[in-house]
Amino acid sequence: KGAAAASGEPALKKAKKPGVPEWEWKNGDKWNAFAPEDSEMLEGRYKKFGPKAKFTTTDFTFNQGYDTVYEVNFEKMIQRNKSTNKNREMRRKDPAAEGKSAQWDWWNDDGEWSQFADVDAELLEKAFSAGITPFMTKKLSFNEGYDSLYIFDFDVMTQANSDSGTSRKLQRTAAGGSKLFGHTKGEDDGYAEVLGGLGEGAAAKAGSGVGAKFDLGLPPAFT
């Protein structure tokens, strides 16, 4: 470093480790890489606490001398400055996951996660990536011949059949992420039970109760 300074050359940056996931933050339409130290910190928390973890920290390198508290939410991939309440999107780029897509699962009656068919997972991922929630659709492979309206809320990860009133938890595992293998009753289930209350009474009035409450004017590509 001293020799570089003496010769007028810029100091060498810390080299990236090949094959190690990198973390980026979004500024407008552009994604920017976190400093290697910050990326390493985020990856360590991600591996230790999992893809649904949320924590606060003052340890970002760009925060030195300011001590601002930042909240990091891995499930929503958001970094929030708790002083200004400004949010920034984040993402984790895992070289091992290139070419792979996120996996979507639903909580079945046997108390286990079951994977959605590829065509359904692709539809859910498209709606999720577009930020559409609640997302309503009848175009699901398992719904052929039934024509039931399904309501997906990605904020609380819940799926509800508006005809039967049945509600189920959802799980999205990002490509290269860690999949959870259990579900604890209580987390966001209240909302699922409220949706379940729409049930047969609301569904019997096709397009009235359910339609009036959740009619978001979604484009045809998402319904």
VENPE-V40984 format. One record per residue. RES is the residue in one small letter. PHI is phi in whole degrees, -180 to 180 (NA if undefined). D_LAST is the distance of its C-alpha to the last C-alpha in Angstrom with 1 decimal. Layout:
RES	PHI	D_LAST
RES	PHI	D_LAST
//
This chain:
k	NA	58.2
g	-63	61.6
a	-65	62.5
a	-64	59.2
a	-66	60.0
a	-65	63.6
s	-87	62.5
g	83	60.0
e	-85	57.1
p	-66	53.8
a	-65	53.5
l	-69	51.5
k	-81	48.0
k	-64	47.2
a	-69	46.0
k	-78	42.5
k	-86	42.7
p	-63	41.1
g	81	38.3
v	-93	37.8
p	-57	34.4
e	-113	34.3
w	-112	32.8
e	-133	31.5
w	-125	30.6
k	-103	28.6
n	-123	30.5
g	69	28.3
d	-100	26.7
k	-108	29.4
w	-94	29.8
n	-122	33.3
a	-76	35.1
f	-67	36.6
a	-58	40.4
p	-51	41.3
e	-65	42.8
d	-70	39.7
s	-62	37.5
e	-65	40.0
m	-64	39.8
l	-64	36.0
e	-65	36.0
g	-63	38.8
r	-67	36.9
y	-62	33.7
k	-72	35.7
k	-78	37.7
f	-107	35.1
g	95	31.9
p	-75	28.4
k	-109	27.7
a	-71	31.0
k	-139	31.7
f	-152	35.2
t	-113	37.3
t	-156	39.8
t	-119	42.2
d	-87	42.9
f	-65	41.1
t	-63	43.7
f	-72	42.6
n	-101	43.3
q	-64	47.0
g	90	49.2
y	-112	46.5
d	58	45.5
t	-72	42.2
v	-88	40.1
y	-113	36.7
e	-104	34.0
v	-114	32.0
n	-121	28.8
f	-72	27.9
e	-65	24.7
k	-96	23.2
m	51	25.4
i	-128	27.0
q	-114	30.6
r	-121	31.8
n	-80	35.2
k	-74	36.4
s	-82	38.9
t	-104	36.5
n	64	33.2
k	-84	31.8
n	-102	29.0
r	-132	28.7
e	-73	26.1
m	-128	27.7
r	-152	27.1
r	-113	29.0
k	-105	29.7
d	-106	31.1
p	-55	32.8
a	-72	32.6
a	-102	28.8
e	-61	28.4
g	88	26.2
k	-102	24.6
s	-113	21.1
a	-65	20.3
q	-105	20.4
w	-116	18.1
d	-132	19.8
w	-127	19.6
w	-86	22.7
n	-89	23.9
d	-71	26.5
d	-90	29.3
g	74	29.0
e	-138	27.7
w	-85	24.8
s	-117	22.9
q	-83	21.0
f	-69	17.4
a	-62	17.3
d	-55	17.1
v	-66	13.9
d	-73	12.2
a	-63	14.2
e	-65	13.3
l	-66	9.5
l	-64	10.8
e	-65	13.4
k	-64	11.4
a	-67	9.6
f	-62	13.1
s	-67	15.0
a	-84	13.2
g	76	14.2
i	-88	11.0
t	-155	12.2
p	-62	11.5
f	-114	8.0
m	-116	6.1
t	-159	4.5
k	-113	6.7
k	-85	6.8
l	-126	9.9
s	-59	13.3
f	-79	15.2
n	-102	13.1
e	-64	14.0
g	90	16.2
y	-110	15.3
d	62	11.9
s	-78	12.0
l	-90	9.5
y	-107	9.9
i	-116	10.4
f	-111	11.5
d	-113	14.2
f	-81	15.5
d	-70	18.5
v	-112	20.0
m	51	18.2
t	-132	17.1
q	-118	14.7
a	-132	15.0
n	-90	14.5
s	-72	14.5
d	-82	16.4
s	-90	19.2
g	83	19.3
t	-72	19.7
s	-123	19.0
r	-139	19.6
k	-78	20.4
l	-118	18.7
q	-143	20.6
r	-114	19.9
t	-112	22.9
a	-61	23.2
a	-55	24.7
g	85	28.4
g	-87	28.0
s	-100	29.5
k	-88	27.7
l	-85	28.6
f	-116	29.9
g	-146	30.0
h	-143	28.5
t	-98	30.7
k	-58	29.9
g	125	29.6
e	-78	27.6
d	68	24.6
d	-73	24.7
g	-58	25.5
y	-65	22.0
a	-62	20.8
e	-71	23.4
v	-65	22.4
l	-62	18.9
g	-61	20.6
g	-67	22.6
l	-62	19.7
g	39	20.3
e	-68	21.3
g	-61	22.7
a	-71	19.6
a	-69	17.5
a	-64	20.2
k	-93	19.5
a	-45	16.2
g	83	14.3
s	-100	17.4
g	-55	18.1
v	-69	14.8
g	-61	12.9
a	-67	15.7
k	-79	16.0
f	-117	12.5
d	-72	11.1
l	-100	10.5
g	64	9.6
l	-69	6.8
p	-65	6.9
p	-53	5.3
a	-65	5.9
f	-114	3.8
t	-128	0.0
//
